[in-house]
Amino acid sequence: MFLILMGCAQTEETKVLEDNEMKTVVIDFCDCKYAQDLYEETIKAMDFPEWCSENLSAIWDMLKGSEETIVYFKGIEKLDKDLQEEALEIFEIFVKAEERANKIHPICD
């Protein structure tokens, strides 16, 4: 399934990250009905400023300055197909941030 390809499976690396004491955030998409809800939940959970725009580019910009954080994504698999695709695009931004700076550690839960 696509989620496993995107790094959503639990791995040994996940266990190591969880054993370290670092900031942990849960982005819970379970109650999201619209794309805007996904962005609002992401911005709120990550404690981004209120003025942060609700789009991928703004989230990317905010992640560049983030402290080391484990980010759990919940509820992606429960969304309808269109919303799930949007949620996966948000997750991909977090994966790219991890690849670039290795400070953000996204995990699908």
N, C-alpha and C positions, 0 to 999 in steps of 0.2 A: 504494500500500500504506500501511497505517496508520503504519508506522515513518517513512516520509518525511514524513507530515503532522505527526508529533511532533517534527520537527527532526533526524532521523537522517541526512539527506543531507549530504554534504560541501559546504560553501559557501565563499565568499570570506571570510566572517566567521571560519569555522573556521581558515582559513589564517592570518589575522591573529592569532588567539588562540594558535596553535601557535608563531608567530614570537616572541611575548612570552615572557619568562622568568617563568613562574609555576608553582606546584605542579601536578603532573599525577598523576592517579589512574586506574587501570584497574580497573573492576568487571567481573570475568569470570564470567559465569553458565554457561559451557559445561559444568561438571561438576555443576550443581545438578539435583537430582531432586525436591525438595520445596520448598514455599513458604518453609519455615524456612531452607533452604539459601540462598535468595536474600537474605534479611535478614542472615544470618550473613556472607555474602560482602560485602554492602554495608557493614555495620558494620566488618568487618575492614579492607577496602580503604580506607575513609574514616578509619580510625584513631579511630573513636568509642570512648568508654570501654566497658569490659566490661558495665557496668550498663545500657547503652542497651537498651531493650526492642526486641523484634523485631516492630515494626509501623510503619505509615506515619506516624502521629502522632509517634512518638519520633524517627524519621528527620527529619521536618520540623523538630522542635524543635532537633535537633543541627545542621541545615543553617543555621539562623538565625545561629549564631555562627561559621560557617566562614570561613576566609580565602579569598582568591580562588584558585579551583582549576578546572582543566579536568578533567572527569570523562568518561572513555571507558567506554561500556557495550559489552561484548563478549558474544556468544553468545545474544542474545535471540531471534534468528530460528531458532536450533537447538532451542529448547525446545518441548515439546508445547504444545498450544493453551491449556490451563488455566494452566500455569505461565508461558507467554508473557504472558497477560493480567495476571498478578500482577507480572511483571517490568516490564511497561509502566506499571503503576500506580506502581511505585517510580521509574521514569524520569520520569513526570509530576510527581512531587514535586520532583525536581531541576529540571525545567523551570519549575515555579512559583517555586522559590527563585531561579532566574535572573531571572525576570520581576519579582520583588519587590525583590531587592537587587543583581542583576547581578554577583554575586561567584562564583556557581557556573555553570559553562559545560558542560552535559551534551551529549555527542556519542555517537551510536550508531556503532559501528565495525563 
